[in-house]
Amino acid sequence: MEINVLKKGKKEIEFEIGRGQDSTLAEVLVFKLNQIPDVEFAAYKIEHPLVKEPRIYVKTKKGDPVKVIEKALEGLKKEVADFRTQVSKLKA
């Protein structure tokens, strides 16, 4: 998956995710980011229906926005692992 950084500052970042990606990943990531206390604002947008690359914008109250994104992704990784464990129990 490609990441194209459009703007990066000390407390904010704006980037596009992968060619051909829809809003699914962006929506989940933004939801998780907005649960983190250090995040002032996180949102995504799709500029035009024919240009489907979601743009994600993150602004932090403090700290590096890239580290906050990594923290959100680690949280999502844990949630997916927990969900996978629960689904595996259904086989039994």
N, C-alpha and C positions, 0 to 999 in steps of 0.2 A: 504494500500500500504506500502510495506517495503522500508526502506532506509538503505543502508549499507555504512557507512562512511569508505573509504579506506585510506584517508590521510587528516589531518586537521592541518593547521598552523594559524598564526596570520592573514595572508592575502590571504590564499588559502585553498581550500577544493576540494576533489575529492570523489564522492560517486556514488553508483549504485542505480537505482530506480526500485522497485518492480519486483518480479518474474513474467515473462510472459509479461511485458510491452514492447511495441515497441518504436519506436523513436518519436512518435507523441508528447507526453508531453515534452520530452527532447528538441525537436526542438523548440517548442513554448517558453519554459522557457529560453533557451539559446538566442533566438532572443530578448526576453524582457530584459534579463540581459545585453546584449551588447548595449542596449539603455541607460543604467544607467551610468552617468559620472564617478562614483567611480569604475567602473569595468574596469580593464585593459584588461582582456581576459576571455571569456567564450566559451566553446565548449563541444560537446558530441561526443562519439564514441561508436560503438558496436564492441567489440573485434572479434567476429566471428559470422557468420550467424546462427549457431546452438545455440549460447549463446546470447540470445536476450536482456539481461539486459543492458540498456544504462548506460554508465559511463559519468557523468557530471563533468567537471573541471571548477572551477571559481577562478580567481585571481583578487584581488582588488588593486587599487592604494593606497587606505587607507581604514581603517575600517574593521569590522568583516564580513567575507564573508557570514556567516549565516544570518546576518541582511540584507545584500544586497539581498540575495535570498528571504527573507521574503518580502522585498520591491517590488521585481519583481512579486511575487505571488499576493500581494495586487493589483498591477496594472492590472494583468491578471484577477483577480476577478472582478474588476470594469469594465473592458472591456466586460467580459462575461455578467455581469448584464445589461450593456447598450445594448448589442446585444439582450438579452432576452426581454428587454423593446421594442425594435424595432420590434422584431418578434411578440410580443403580439399585437402590433398595426395592424399587417397584418390581424388579425382575424376579426377586426371590419369592 
